[in-house]
Protein backbone atom coordinates (compact mmCIF):
# COMPACT_ATOMS: atom_id res chain seq x y z
CA UNK A 1 0.00 0.00 0.00
CA UNK A 2 1.21 3.48 -0.84
CA UNK A 3 0.46 6.54 1.32
CA UNK A 4 -1.12 9.21 -0.90
CA UNK A 5 -2.06 11.72 1.81
CA UNK A 6 -1.08 12.24 5.41
CA UNK A 7 -2.00 15.00 7.84
CA UNK A 8 -2.42 15.68 11.53
CA UNK A 9 -5.99 16.14 12.70
CA UNK A 10 -7.59 17.34 15.91
CA UNK A 11 -10.74 16.05 17.58
CA UNK A 12 -13.26 18.85 18.20
CA UNK A 13 -15.38 19.37 21.33
CA UNK A 14 -17.99 16.90 20.05
CA UNK A 15 -15.36 14.19 19.46
CA UNK A 16 -15.44 14.67 15.64
CA UNK A 17 -12.69 14.78 13.05
CA UNK A 18 -13.14 16.52 9.71
CA UNK A 19 -11.85 14.69 6.64
CA UNK A 20 -10.64 17.17 4.05
CA UNK A 21 -10.33 15.92 0.50
CA UNK A 22 -12.28 12.75 1.26
CA UNK A 23 -13.12 10.74 -1.85
CA UNK A 24 -16.06 8.83 -0.38
CA UNK A 25 -19.19 9.83 1.53
CA UNK A 26 -19.33 6.77 3.79
CA UNK A 27 -16.61 5.11 5.84
CA UNK A 28 -16.47 2.15 8.20
CA UNK A 29 -14.60 3.08 11.39
CA UNK A 30 -12.77 0.51 13.50
CA UNK A 31 -11.25 1.60 16.81
CA UNK A 32 -8.64 -0.68 18.37
CA UNK A 33 -7.80 -1.07 22.05
CA UNK A 34 -4.32 0.40 21.45
CA UNK A 35 -5.86 3.71 20.27
CA UNK A 36 -5.56 3.20 16.51
CA UNK A 37 -8.52 4.16 14.34
CA UNK A 38 -8.99 2.68 10.87
CA UNK A 39 -11.32 4.27 8.31
CA UNK A 40 -12.27 2.12 5.33
CA UNK A 41 -14.29 3.60 2.46
CA UNK A 42 -17.73 2.11 1.86
CA UNK A 43 -19.85 2.34 -1.25
CA UNK A 44 -23.48 1.86 -0.29
CA UNK A 45 -25.66 -0.01 -2.72
CA UNK A 46 -28.79 1.54 -4.11
CA UNK A 47 -31.78 -0.28 -2.52
CA UNK A 48 -33.38 -0.77 -5.95
CA UNK A 49 -30.28 -2.51 -7.26
CA UNK A 50 -31.28 -6.06 -6.31
CA UNK A 51 -30.21 -8.52 -8.97
CA UNK A 52 -32.79 -10.28 -11.10
CA UNK A 53 -31.52 -13.63 -9.87
CA UNK A 54 -32.09 -12.60 -6.24
CA UNK A 55 -35.58 -11.33 -7.06
CA UNK A 56 -36.41 -14.58 -8.85
CA UNK A 57 -35.30 -16.54 -5.76
CA UNK A 58 -37.47 -14.35 -3.53
CA UNK A 59 -40.45 -14.82 -5.86
CA UNK A 60 -39.91 -18.59 -5.88
CA UNK A 61 -39.67 -18.68 -2.08
CA UNK A 62 -42.89 -16.69 -1.69
CA UNK A 63 -44.70 -18.95 -4.19
CA UNK A 64 -43.54 -22.02 -2.26
CA UNK A 65 -44.57 -20.46 1.05
CA UNK A 66 -48.04 -19.61 -0.28
CA UNK A 67 -48.40 -23.18 -1.58
CA UNK A 68 -47.41 -24.60 1.81
CA UNK A 69 -44.10 -25.96 0.56
CA UNK A 70 -41.61 -25.44 3.38
CA UNK A 71 -38.81 -27.22 5.13
CA UNK A 72 -39.02 -28.84 8.54
CA UNK A 73 -39.08 -26.67 11.62
CA UNK A 74 -35.87 -26.39 13.59
CA UNK A 75 -34.95 -25.04 17.00
CA UNK A 76 -32.85 -21.85 16.88
CA UNK A 77 -31.42 -22.71 20.30
CA UNK A 78 -29.36 -25.41 18.57
CA UNK A 79 -27.47 -22.75 16.59
CA UNK A 80 -27.57 -19.92 19.13
CA UNK A 81 -23.80 -20.14 19.71
CA UNK A 82 -23.21 -19.39 16.00
CA UNK A 83 -25.10 -16.07 16.20
CA UNK A 84 -22.90 -13.02 16.92
CA UNK A 85 -25.57 -11.16 18.85
CA UNK A 86 -26.21 -12.01 22.53
Buried (B, 14 or more C-beta within 10 A) or exposed (E): EEEEEEEEEEEEEEEEEEEEEEEEEEEEEEEEEEEEEEEEEEEEEEEEEEEEEEEEEEEEEEEEEEEEEEEEEEEEEEEEEEEEEE
